[in-house]
């Protein structure tokens, strides 16, 4: 057996430029970072010296077991992989921390924090697990570490603490005693029936602040990272830029309405400036995003806020808004979303690689900047923001590292699943108080807050009603229709008008495809567009950009777009006429927001119809709750024609009746479960869009058509240039080349996978197996579409018979 490495001579990472990275220096550095963060005045632990010292001890213990002889061989390049050090580090902390608390006679009140910190150490390179996970409970390979040297180091760091005997025999005995001690600590966290979900959530947020201190201390000691923030002079400059942008919009009627709306909203904020949460309620098309930026900049100038975080439900909204912010404020925006992270089936491998690059000191600073949101402006998705509230993995807590004093803008919150909404609000309130956040919700269809937020933090309403006599659209019902009737209605609408844009929004992909086929037989292909969820991201973005550019064609032509409801939220498209298969009322309002969005020309029209597939099948219930359908129908029956202003009042009645029927508070039980030890009930099981159906990734080597390259996103083009890859076939060839892939740096792999994900579509498992078989998934691979004809250049995978997958849009 190799000789033990004296503890004082152990290294944490390979040497750099002739300088050794001693393990003791790393442990002391992490301890200092943890304690410094928790001592800050805004920390919930600022006045709790014992909690700070315990967390500092966790910083010392998290990598103590890297002194294991085999780990030292690994980090010195003499062994392929080192042993897992996290469980034994947690074990040593449990031993040292317990004896410290007993010596201080503070065990009963600090047992819970002791247990929290054990889990943080055990999980600091992976998923955040439940208390019941007990890998850390067993004794370690103590004969392969210099325990006397370790004890001498601990005595030097903690001269005031009598270090318990560090030797194999007492540690083996501790493993026998530990089960009952751990159970005692867990029992003390039994919430019973007295504590409210918000009180428990605040405690959980404090725990995850400790986790953040440890993870940030560890990662940033290896790769120093600055948070990035705005100062008052930045806010003043941004204010001037916003003025310039709004003035450049001209003096057309809609620009005047938007500028007046901004002034009204700012006046309302100045009159009520100290609320934690606000709702910004404006009709679709009134400029909610620019107005929200105005509010964030005002809060920065007047109250010292330093950062803006924009959160959106869909990638299309996120990237569109990110582009607007960059253009208007002339500032770089950090984007963090599904195309900026490794795919789910690569996560376990990514964890191993992440740990390796951290340990070897090769973690790219760009990686940490993205994961820690280390930028003054961040645009992220509902899923990534939810991981800040309820982190599922240790690395997720980095989102909190530089979160203090941020203005958080949450767009289209009505997209949240009703069952997830109140849990989200509870987590959001605890996070906002902990990090001094200001929250601004944006929507024309705002869901209620009374069941999720406390009374003292109910939002202040910043609202602009539609301008009198400025009605952009009306809503009518047209009865039952099948696919042929929809196509006939669209082509027969205002037949003498050439420069006309129309859309049909269907509830399912199959319904949309059937309408698309009927239209394809009646209109020219270049004037017909199709959008849905079974298209690769690049294809979808190209088609949306083509729709935006269509009015600029030299020859006036009628445009027809067939889509599922993916265009209803945040996509900046405007149509003269939309046909909408009956959904529920919030979707109707969102669809209406795409009608005559810019108040140009005649009154627009939203036509509602009960769609019957093949004249028989009503697919509405595949997507929407039957009770909410009934509520929608009952409200709509009150009038034959609805104007914009009337519809926006009707949605308030809808939400009042909806939550009176079901307050959706049972989801808060997950908060109590997490407090009592089942953290994954929040960290892994919270779903912003509700229960997700199992999907699998498929790579599609889609070839863009002639002239489509001008519609590519700028970031995609930049990745192509940087990686020198402009062919999807070549991208997949290199993905399959394990030798090539394994030699890439972690950052290069990250960029490569971002580029590759532009060609990846997640599909129902049954459909995936029919397209590519099962074998590639068993090998943990992303398979390539076997038959290119399965993916239509226009219709994507909708060309395949996707009937039976009606829950996918």
C-alpha positions in Angstrom: 0.0 0.0 0.0 1.3 3.5 -0.8 2.7 5.5 2.1 0.4 8.0 3.8 0.8 11.6 2.8 1.4 13.8 5.8 -1.7 16.0 6.2 0.3 19.2 6.0 1.7 18.1 2.6 -1.6 17.2 1.0 -2.7 19.2 -2.0 -6.1 20.3 -3.1 -5.3 20.8 -6.8 -2.3 20.3 -9.1 0.4 23.0 -8.8 0.0 26.2 -10.9 3.0 28.0 -12.3 5.2 26.3 -9.7 3.0 27.1 -6.8 1.5 24.3 -4.7 -2.3 24.4 -3.9 -2.2 23.1 -0.4 -5.2 21.4 1.0 -5.0 23.3 4.2 -5.0 26.6 2.3 -8.2 25.5 0.5 -10.0 24.4 3.7 -9.0 27.7 5.5 -10.1 29.7 2.5 -13.5 28.1 2.3 -14.0 28.4 6.1 -13.2 32.2 5.8 -15.6 32.7 2.9 -18.4 30.8 4.7 -18.0 32.8 7.9 -17.6 36.1 6.1 -20.8 35.6 4.1 -22.8 34.5 7.2 -21.5 37.4 9.3 -22.8 40.1 6.9 -25.5 42.3 8.3 -28.1 41.0 5.9 -27.5 37.4 6.8 -30.0 35.7 9.1 -27.1 34.3 11.0 -25.2 37.6 11.5 -25.8 37.6 15.3 -25.6 33.9 15.8 -21.9 33.2 16.4 -22.3 29.5 17.1 -24.1 28.9 13.8 -21.4 30.8 12.0 -18.6 28.8 13.7 -20.4 25.5 12.9 -20.8 26.5 9.3 -17.1 27.4 9.3 -16.3 24.0 10.6 -18.3 22.5 7.8 -16.1 24.5 5.4 -13.1 22.9 7.0 -14.6 19.4 6.9 -16.0 19.4 3.4 -12.7 18.3 1.8 -10.8 16.9 4.8 -10.9 13.5 3.3 -9.0 14.6 0.3 -6.0 13.7 2.5 -6.9 10.0 1.6 -3.8 8.5 0.1 -5.6 7.3 -3.0 -7.1 10.8 -3.6 -3.7 12.3 -3.3 -2.4 9.9 -5.9 -5.3 10.9 -8.2 -4.7 14.6 -7.9 -1.0 14.1 -8.5 -1.8 12.2 -11.8 -0.9 8.8 -10.5 -4.4 7.3 -10.5 -7.5 7.5 -12.7 -10.1 8.6 -10.2 -10.0 9.5 -6.5 -12.4 8.0 -3.9 -15.6 9.9 -3.0 -14.6 12.3 -0.3 -17.9 14.0 0.5 -19.6 11.2 2.7 -16.6 10.8 5.0 -16.2 14.5 5.3 -19.8 14.7 6.5 -19.1 11.9 8.9 -16.1 13.7 10.4 -18.2 16.9 10.7 -20.9 15.0 12.5 -18.3 13.7 15.0 -16.6 17.1 15.6 -19.7 19.2 15.5 -21.6 17.0 17.9 -18.8 17.1 20.5 -18.5 20.9 20.1 -22.2 21.4 20.7 -22.1 19.1 23.7 -19.1 21.0 25.1 -21.0 24.3 24.6 -24.2 22.7 26.1 -26.1 23.8 23.0 -27.0 20.5 21.4 -30.8 20.6 21.7 -31.2 24.0 20.0 -28.5 23.4 17.3 -29.2 19.8 16.5 -31.2 20.8 13.4 -28.4 23.0 12.0 -25.9 20.2 12.7 -28.0 17.9 10.6 -28.4 20.5 7.8 -24.6 21.0 7.6 -24.0 17.2 7.5 -26.3 17.0 4.4 -24.6 20.0 2.8 -21.2 18.4 3.1 -22.4 15.0 1.9 -24.2 16.6 -1.1 -21.7 19.3 -2.0 -21.0 17.7 -5.5 -24.4 16.4 -6.4 -28.1 16.2 -5.7 -29.4 17.6 -2.4 -30.8 14.5 -0.8 -33.2 13.6 2.1 -32.2 13.0 5.6 -32.9 9.3 5.1 -30.0 8.9 2.7 -27.3 7.3 4.9 -24.2 6.7 2.8 -22.3 9.1 5.1 -23.2 7.2 8.3 -20.7 4.4 7.9 -17.1 4.6 9.1 -14.3 5.5 6.6 -10.9 4.1 5.6 -9.2 5.9 8.4 -6.0 3.9 8.0 -5.5 5.6 4.7 -5.4 9.1 6.1 -3.0 11.0 8.4 -5.4 11.4 11.3 -2.8 12.7 13.8 -1.8 15.4 11.3 -5.4 16.2 10.7 -6.0 16.6 14.4 -3.0 18.8 14.8 -4.4 21.1 12.0 -7.8 21.2 13.7 -6.2 22.1 17.1 -4.3 24.9 15.3 -7.5 26.3 13.7 -9.7 25.9 16.8 -7.5 26.3 19.9 -10.5 27.1 22.0 -12.1 23.7 21.2 -10.9 20.4 22.7 -10.7 18.2 19.6 -12.1 14.8 20.3 -9.7 11.9 19.8 -9.2 11.4 16.0 -8.3 7.7 15.6 -9.9 4.7 13.9 -11.3 3.1 17.1 -13.4 6.1 18.4 -14.5 6.8 14.8 -15.7 3.2 14.4 -17.6 3.5 17.7 -19.0 6.9 16.6 -20.5 5.1 13.5 -22.4 2.8 15.9 -23.7 5.6 18.1 -24.5 8.0 15.2 -27.8 6.4 14.1 -29.7 7.3 17.3 -28.1 10.7 17.6 -29.0 11.6 14.0 -32.6 10.3 14.7 -32.8 12.6 17.7 -31.7 15.6 15.6 -34.3 14.8 12.9 -37.0 14.4 15.5 -36.4 17.9 16.7 -37.2 19.2 13.2 -40.7 17.6 13.4 -42.9 20.7 12.5 -46.1 19.3 14.0 -49.2 21.3 13.2 -48.4 24.7 14.6 -46.0 26.2 12.1 -47.3 27.9 8.9 -45.8 26.9 5.5 -44.3 30.4 5.2 -42.5 30.1 8.6 -41.1 26.7 7.6 -40.1 28.0 4.2 -38.2 30.8 5.9 -36.3 28.3 7.9 -35.6 26.3 4.8 -34.3 29.4 3.0 -32.0 30.0 5.9 -30.7 26.5 5.6 -30.1 27.0 1.8 -28.3 30.2 2.6 -25.8 28.1 4.6 -25.6 25.7 1.7 -24.9 28.6 -0.6 -22.2 29.9 1.7 -20.5 26.5 1.5 -20.8 25.9 -2.2 -19.9 29.4 -3.2 -17.0 29.3 -0.8 -15.7 26.1 -2.3 -16.3 26.9 -6.0 -15.1 30.6 -5.8 -11.9 29.7 -3.9 -10.9 27.6 -6.9 -12.2 30.0 -9.5 -12.6 33.5 -8.1 -15.8 35.1 -9.4 -17.2 38.7 -9.0 -20.9 39.2 -8.8 -21.4 42.3 -11.0 -23.7 45.1 -10.1 -25.1 48.5 -11.2 -24.4 51.8 -9.5 -26.4 55.0 -9.4 -24.5 56.4 -12.4 -25.4 53.3 -14.4 -29.1 53.7 -13.6 -29.0 57.3 -14.6 -27.5 56.3 -18.0 -30.1 53.6 -18.5 -32.8 56.1 -17.7 -31.6 58.3 -20.5 -31.3 55.4 -22.9 -34.9 54.4 -22.2 -36.0 58.0 -22.9 -34.1 57.8 -26.2 -35.7 54.5 -27.1 -39.2 55.6 -26.3 -38.8 58.9 -28.3 -37.4 56.9 -31.3 -40.7 55.0 -31.4 -42.3 58.1 -32.9 -45.6 59.7 -32.2 -48.0 57.1 -33.7 -51.1 56.4 -31.6 -49.8 53.2 -29.9 -46.4 54.8 -29.0 -48.3 57.7 -27.3 -50.4 55.3 -25.4 -47.3 53.3 -24.2 -45.4 56.4 -23.1 -48.5 57.7 -21.2 -48.8 54.3 -19.6 -45.2 54.4 -18.4 -45.7 57.8 -16.8 -48.8 56.6 -15.0 -47.1 53.5 -13.7 -44.0 55.4 -12.4 -46.2 57.8 -10.7 -48.1 55.0 -8.9 -44.7 53.4 -7.8 -43.4 56.7 -6.5 -46.6 57.0 -4.4 -46.2 53.5 -2.9 -42.5 52.7 -3.1 -41.8 50.3 -0.3 -43.7 47.1 -1.1 -41.9 43.9 -1.5 -44.0 42.7 -4.4 -45.8 44.5 -7.2 -48.1 43.5 -10.1 -47.8 45.4 -13.3 -51.1 45.0 -15.0 -51.3 46.4 -18.5 -53.1 45.2 -21.6 -51.0 43.1 -24.0 -49.0 45.3 -26.4 -48.9 48.3 -24.0 -45.2 47.8 -23.4 -45.0 45.9 -20.2 -41.3 44.9 -20.6 -40.1 48.5 -21.2 -42.3 49.7 -18.3 -40.9 47.0 -16.0 -37.4 48.1 -16.9 -38.4 51.7 -16.0 -39.5 50.5 -12.6 -36.3 48.5 -12.0 -34.2 51.5 -12.9 -36.2 53.8 -10.7 -35.8 51.4 -7.8 -32.0 51.3 -8.5 -31.8 55.1 -8.6 -34.0 55.8 -5.6 -33.4 52.8 -3.3 -30.0 51.4 -4.4 -31.0 48.2 -6.1 -28.1 46.7 -8.0 -29.3 44.0 -10.4 -32.1 43.1 -12.7 -33.3 39.5 -13.2 -35.9 38.8 -15.8 -37.8 35.5 -15.6 -39.9 34.1 -18.5 -41.8 30.8 -19.0 -40.6 30.1 -22.6 -37.3 30.3 -24.4 -38.9 32.4 -27.2 -40.0 35.1 -24.7 -36.7 35.0 -22.9 -34.5 35.4 -25.9 -36.8 38.1 -27.4 -36.7 40.1 -24.1 -33.0 39.6 -23.7 -32.4 41.1 -27.1 -34.7 44.1 -26.3 -32.8 44.7 -23.0 -29.4 44.6 -24.7 -30.6 46.9 -27.4 -32.3 49.4 -25.2 -29.8 49.6 -22.3 -26.7 48.9 -24.4 -25.6 46.4 -21.8 -24.7 42.7 -22.0 -27.2 40.3 -20.7 -26.4 36.9 -19.2 -28.9 34.2 -20.4 -29.4 31.0 -18.4 -32.0 28.6 -19.8 -32.4 25.1 -21.3 -30.1 25.7 -24.3 -27.4 26.9 -21.9 -27.2 23.7 -19.8 -26.3 20.1 -20.4 -29.2 17.9 -21.2 -30.8 15.9 -18.4 -29.5 12.5 -19.5 -26.0 13.9 -19.4 -26.3 15.3 -15.8 -24.7 12.4 -13.9 -21.7 12.4 -16.2 -21.6 16.2 -16.0 -21.5 16.0 -12.2 -18.5 13.7 -12.4 -16.7 16.0 -14.9 -17.7 19.1 -12.9 -16.2 17.6 -9.7 -13.0 16.6 -11.6 -12.5 20.1 -13.1 -13.1 21.7 -9.8 -10.6 19.5 -8.1 -8.0 20.0 -10.8 -8.6 23.8 -10.8 -9.7 23.9 -14.5 -13.3 25.1 -14.0 -13.9 27.8 -16.7 -14.8 31.2 -15.2 -17.6 31.5 -17.8 -19.2 28.4 -16.4 -19.4 29.9 -12.9 -20.4 33.3 -14.1 -23.5 31.7 -15.7 -24.4 29.4 -12.9 -23.9 32.1 -10.3 -25.8 34.7 -12.3 -22.7 36.9 -11.9 -23.9 39.7 -14.1 -25.9 42.9 -13.4 -28.6 41.7 -15.9 -29.8 38.1 -16.0 -32.5 36.6 -18.3 -33.6 33.2 -17.1 -36.4 30.7 -17.4 -39.1 29.6 -14.9 -37.3 26.3 -14.5 -33.9 27.9 -13.7 -35.5 30.5 -11.4 -37.4 27.7 -9.5 -34.0 26.1 -8.9 -32.9 29.3 -7.1 -36.0 28.9 -4.8 -35.8 25.1 -4.5 -32.3 24.0 -5.5 -32.2 20.4 -6.6 -28.4 20.1 -6.7 -25.6 21.7 -4.8 -24.5 23.7 -7.8 -28.1 25.2 -8.1 -27.5 27.2 -4.9 -24.9 29.3 -6.7 -27.9 31.2 -8.2 -28.2 32.7 -4.7 -24.6 33.8 -4.4 -25.1 37.3 -5.8 -28.8 37.6 -5.5 -28.9 40.4 -2.9 -30.6 43.7 -3.8 -32.1 42.5 -7.1 -35.2 43.6 -8.9 -36.8 40.4 -10.2 -39.3 40.7 -13.1 -41.5 37.6 -13.6 -43.3 37.6 -16.9 -46.5 35.8 -17.7 -47.0 34.2 -14.3 -50.4 32.8 -15.3 -48.4 30.1 -17.2 -47.5 28.5 -13.8 -49.6 25.4 -13.1 -52.3 26.2 -10.5 -51.1 23.4 -8.3 -47.5 24.9 -8.2 -48.5 28.5 -7.9 -48.9 28.9 -4.1 -45.8 26.8 -3.3 -43.9 29.1 -5.7 -45.2 32.2 -4.0 -44.3 30.9 -0.6 -40.8 30.1 -1.7 -40.6 33.5 -3.4 -41.6 35.5 -0.4 -39.0 33.8 1.9 -36.3 34.4 -0.7 -37.3 38.0 -1.3 -37.1 38.8 2.5 -33.8 36.9 2.8 -32.0 38.7 -0.1 -33.9 42.0 -0.1 -35.5 41.4 -3.5 -38.2 43.5 -5.1 -40.6 41.4 -7.3 -42.5 42.7 -10.2 -45.1 40.4 -11.9 -46.1 41.2 -15.5 -49.3 40.0 -17.1 -52.5 41.0 -18.6 -54.1 38.0 -16.9 -52.7 38.0 -13.3 -53.5 35.0 -11.1 -54.5 35.7 -7.4 -51.8 36.0 -4.7 -53.9 35.8 -1.5 -53.4 32.0 -1.0 -49.7 32.0 -1.5 -48.3 35.3 0.0 -48.7 36.6 3.5 -51.1 39.5 4.1 -48.2 42.0 4.7 -46.6 41.1 1.4 -49.7 41.1 -0.9 -48.6 42.9 -4.0 -49.2 46.6 -4.7 -51.1 46.9 -8.0 -49.6 49.1 -10.7 -52.2 49.2 -13.4 -53.2 51.0 -16.5 -56.6 50.3 -18.0 -57.1 50.3 -21.7 -57.4 53.7 -23.2 -61.0 54.7 -23.7 -62.1 54.2 -27.3 -58.8 52.5 -28.0 -60.1 49.0 -28.6 -57.7 46.9 -30.7 -59.9 43.8 -31.1 -63.2 42.2 -30.5 -64.0 38.5 -29.7 -66.8 36.5 -31.3 -67.8 32.9 -31.2 -68.4 30.9 -34.4 -69.7 27.5 -33.1 -68.4 24.0 -34.1 -65.8 23.6 -36.8 -63.6 20.8 -38.2 -60.3 21.2 -39.9 -61.8 21.9 -43.3 -64.2 24.5 -41.9 -61.3 26.3 -40.3 -59.3 26.4 -43.5 -62.4 27.6 -45.5 -63.1 30.3 -42.9 -59.6 31.6 -43.0 -59.3 31.7 -46.8 -62.8 33.2 -47.1 -62.2 36.0 -44.5 -62.2 39.4 -46.1 -61.4 37.9 -49.5 -60.6 41.2 -51.3 -57.9 42.2 -48.8 -54.4 41.0 -49.8 -52.2 42.5 -47.1 -53.8 40.4 -44.3 -52.2 38.3 -41.6 -54.2 35.5 -40.0 -53.5 32.7 -37.5 -55.3 29.6 -36.3 -54.4 28.4 -32.8 -55.3 24.8 -32.0 -55.2 22.9 -28.8 -53.1 19.9 -29.9 -50.4 19.2 -32.5 -52.6 16.8 -34.4 -55.4 19.3 -34.6 -53.0 21.9 -35.9 -51.5 19.6 -38.4 -54.9 18.7 -39.8 -55.7 22.3 -40.3 -52.3 23.0 -41.8 -52.8 20.2 -44.4 -56.2 21.6 -45.4 -54.7 25.1 -45.8 -51.7 23.7 -47.7 -54.1 22.5 -50.4 -55.6 26.0 -50.8 -52.7 28.6 -50.4 -49.1 29.0 -51.6 -46.5 27.4 -49.4 -44.4 30.5 -48.8 -47.4 32.2 -47.3 -48.2 29.3 -44.9 -46.3 28.9 -41.6 -46.6 26.1 -39.0 -45.5 26.2 -35.3 -45.7 23.6 -32.5 -43.7 21.8 -29.8 -42.4 19.0 -32.0 -40.0 21.2 -33.9 -36.3 21.6 -33.0 -35.5 25.0 -31.4 -33.6 26.3 -34.4 -36.3 25.5 -36.9 -39.0 27.1 -34.6 -36.9 30.3 -34.3 -36.3 30.6 -38.0 -40.1 30.2 -38.7 -41.0 32.9 -36.1 -38.4 35.3 -37.6 -39.9 34.6 -41.1 -43.3 35.5 -39.8 -42.0 38.8 -38.4 -40.3 39.6 -41.7 -43.3 38.6 -43.9 -45.0 42.1 -43.9 -41.8 43.6 -45.5 -42.1 41.6 -48.7 -42.3 43.6 -51.9 -45.6 42.1 -53.0 -48.6 42.3 -50.6 -49.7 38.8 -49.7 -52.0 37.1 -47.3 -50.1 35.3 -44.4 -51.5 32.2 -42.7 -50.0 30.8 -39.5 -51.2 27.6 -37.9 -49.9 27.0 -34.4 -50.5 25.4 -31.1 -50.7 27.7 -28.1 -46.9 28.2 -28.0 -47.3 31.6 -29.6 -49.8 32.9 -27.0 -47.3 34.2 -24.3 -44.6 36.7 -25.0 -44.1 36.1 -28.7 -44.1 39.5 -30.4 -46.3 38.7 -33.3 -49.4 40.5 -34.5 -52.3 39.3 -36.7 -55.4 41.0 -38.1 -57.4 37.9 -37.4 -56.9 34.9 -35.2 -59.1 31.8 -35.0 -58.8 30.0 -31.6 -60.0 26.6 -30.7 -61.9 27.1 -27.4 -59.4 26.8 -24.5 -59.9 28.4 -21.0 -60.2 32.2 -20.5 -56.6 33.0 -19.7 -55.5 31.5 -23.0 -58.2 33.4 -24.8 -56.9 36.7 -23.4 -53.4 35.7 -24.3 -54.4 34.8 -27.9 -56.3 38.1 -28.1 -53.1 39.9 -27.2 -51.7 38.8 -30.6 -54.6 40.5 -32.5 -53.8 44.0 -33.8 -51.1 44.3 -31.2 -49.8 47.6 -32.4 -53.2 49.2 -33.1 -52.8 49.5 -36.8 -55.7 49.9 -39.2 -59.1 48.4 -38.5 -60.4 46.6 -35.4 -58.9 43.1 -35.2 -60.9 40.0 -34.6 -60.5 36.9 -32.5 -62.9 34.1 -33.6 -63.5 31.4 -31.1 -64.7 28.0 -32.3 -65.3 24.6 -30.7 -62.9 22.5 -32.8 -64.0 18.9 -33.6 -61.2 16.8 -35.1 -62.6 15.0 -38.2 -65.9 16.6 -37.3 -66.2 14.3 -34.2 -63.5 14.5 -31.5 -63.4 17.4 -29.1 -59.8 17.5 -27.9 -60.2 20.5 -25.6 -60.1 18.3 -22.5 -56.7 16.8 -23.5 -55.2 20.1 -22.3 -57.6 22.0 -20.1 -59.5 21.1 -16.9 -63.2 20.4 -17.5 -64.3 22.6 -14.6 -62.3 25.5 -15.9 -63.8 24.9 -19.4 -67.3 25.1 -17.9 -66.4 28.3 -16.0 -65.0 29.8 -19.2 -68.1 28.9 -21.2 -70.5 30.3 -18.6 -68.7 33.6 -18.5 -68.5 34.0 -22.3 -72.2 33.3 -22.7 -73.0 36.6 -21.0 -72.3 38.4 -24.3 -72.1 37.7 -28.0 -69.3 40.1 -28.7 -66.5 41.1 -26.3 -64.3 44.1 -26.6 -60.7 44.3 -25.3 -61.5 46.3 -22.2 -64.4 44.0 -21.3 -62.3 40.8 -21.7 -59.7 42.2 -19.3 -62.3 42.7 -16.7 -63.8 39.3 -17.3 -60.5 37.6 -16.5 -60.6 39.0 -13.0 -63.9 37.4 -12.4 -62.6 34.1 -13.8 -59.7 33.9 -11.3 -61.9 34.9 -8.4 -64.3 32.0 -9.2 -61.5 29.6 -10.0 -59.7 29.9 -6.7 -63.0 30.1 -4.8 -63.6 26.6 -6.1 -60.1 25.3 -5.3 -57.5 27.3 -3.5 -54.7 24.9 -4.5 -53.1 25.0 -1.1 -52.4 21.3 -0.7 -49.2 21.7 -2.6 -47.7 23.5 0.4 -47.5 20.1 2.2 -44.2 19.7 0.3 -42.8 22.5 2.3 -43.4 20.7 5.6 -42.1 17.5 4.1 -38.9 19.3 3.1 -38.5 20.8 6.6 -38.8 17.4 8.2 -36.1 16.0 6.0 -37.5 15.2 2.6 -35.9 18.1 0.7 -36.4 16.5 -2.7 -40.2 17.1 -2.3 -39.2 20.6 -3.2 -35.8 20.4 -4.8 -36.5 17.7 -7.3 -40.3 17.4 -7.4 -41.4 21.1 -7.8 -42.6 21.6 -11.4 -43.5 25.1 -12.5 -45.7 23.8 -15.3 -47.2 21.0 -13.3 -46.7 17.2 -13.9 -44.5 16.7 -16.9 -44.9 13.8 -19.2 -41.9 11.6 -19.8 -40.0 12.7 -22.9 -36.8 11.6 -24.6 -34.4 13.6 -26.7 -33.9 13.1 -30.5 -31.3 14.8 -32.6 -32.7 16.0 -36.0 -30.1 16.9 -38.7 -32.5 19.6 -40.1 -31.1 21.5 -43.0 -32.1 25.1 -43.2 -33.6 26.2 -46.5 -32.0 28.6 -48.9 -31.9 32.1 -47.4 -32.9 30.8 -43.9 -29.4 31.6 -42.4 -30.4 35.3 -42.1 -33.0 34.2 -39.6 -30.6 32.3 -37.3 -30.2 33.7 -33.8 -27.0 35.7 -33.3 -25.7 33.5 -30.5 -26.2 30.4 -32.6 -24.1 31.9 -35.4 -21.4 32.9 -32.9 -21.2 29.3 -31.6 -21.0 28.0 -35.1 -18.1 30.4 -35.8 -16.3 29.7 -32.5 -16.5 25.9 -32.9 -16.2 25.9 -36.7 -19.2 23.8 -37.1 -22.0 24.7 -39.6 -23.4 21.3 -40.5 -25.8 19.4 -38.2 -24.4 16.1 -39.6 -20.9 17.1 -38.6 -22.1 18.1 -35.1 -23.6 14.7 -34.6 -20.6 13.0 -36.0 -18.3 14.7 -33.5 -20.8 13.9 -30.7 -20.5 10.2 -31.6 -16.7 10.5 -31.7 -16.0 9.7 -28.0 -12.3 10.3 -28.4 -12.9 13.8 -29.8 -15.6 14.6 -27.2 -13.5 13.3 -24.2 -10.6 15.5 -25.1 -12.6 18.7 -25.1 -12.4 21.0 -22.1 -15.5 21.2 -19.9 -16.3 24.7 -21.3 -15.9 23.5 -24.8 -18.2 20.6 -24.1 -20.7 23.0 -22.7 -20.6 25.2 -25.8 -20.7 22.1 -28.1 -23.8 20.8 -26.3 -25.5 24.2 -26.5 -25.0 24.2 -30.2 -26.1 20.6 -30.5 -29.3 21.3 -28.5 -30.5 23.6 -31.2 -31.2 20.4 -33.2 -32.6 18.4 -30.3 -36.3 18.0 -29.7 -37.8 16.2 -26.7 -40.7 13.9 -27.7 -43.0 11.4 -25.9 -41.1 8.2 -25.1 -43.4 6.0 -27.3 -42.9 8.3 -30.3 -39.1 8.4 -29.6 -38.9 4.6 -29.6 -40.8 4.5 -33.0 -38.4 7.0 -34.5 -35.0 5.8 -33.2 -35.5 2.6 -31.2 -34.7 1.9 -27.5 -31.1 0.9 -27.7 -29.5 4.3 -27.8 -31.3 5.4 -24.7 -30.0 2.3 -22.8 -26.5 3.5 -23.7 -27.3 7.0 -22.3 -27.0 8.6 -25.7 -29.0 11.2 -27.7 -29.9 9.3 -30.8 -30.1 10.8 -34.3 -33.3 10.5 -36.3 -33.0 7.4 -38.5 -35.2 8.5 -41.3 -34.8 12.1 -42.3 -38.2 12.0 -44.1 -39.8 11.7 -40.6 -39.0 15.4 -40.0 -40.8 17.6 -42.5 -38.9 20.8 -43.6 -42.0 22.8 -42.7 -44.2 20.6 -40.3 -41.4 19.1 -38.3 -42.4 15.8 -36.5 -46.1 16.7 -36.8 -45.9 15.0 -40.2 -45.6 11.7 -38.2 -48.9 10.3 -36.9 -48.8 11.9 -33.5 -52.4 11.2 -32.6 -52.5 9.8 -29.1 -50.1 12.4 -27.8 -52.7 15.1 -27.4 -51.3 16.4 -24.1 -48.2 17.7 -26.0 -48.5 21.1 -27.6 
